[in-house]
Amino acid sequence: MAGAIAYLATFLTVLSSPALLPNLSFEFVVALLPAPAAIDWFTQAIGRRESNNSLRIVSGALLGFAGMDFLMLLLTQHWILGVGALLVVAIYLIALMGGVHWSGAIERIVREHFPETVSE
């Protein structure tokens, strides 16, 4: 929620100068914002460490900012940048799932999040 509010404040601030939105350099930086949330989730999912609330709040705010940017790209009909954002999301997901598969943590994740599907 904090990231969404921050994005809306940013969007309303630069709305007076439409040349600033969307900007390819800005979109490149926004594409990097989900990385802390992805790394936080991945390192916890493979059992390397336990996350904490402060880190979750910050990484979640960055992820929310990026999510609102994607939504705004769609609402303002910037289709090419929207497709680019979807490709970035696909790269994040492929990297995360590849890492989970490589680490062998998939069984632990399924057991932890979907215990009813695991037969002992």
Buried (B, 14 or more C-beta within 10 A) or exposed (E): EEBBEBBEEBBEEBEEEEEEBBEEEBBEEBBEBBBBBBBBBBBBBBEEEEBEEEBBEBBBBBBBBBBBBBBBBBEBEBEEBBEBBEEBBEEBEEEBEEBBEEBEBBEBBEEEEEEEEEEE
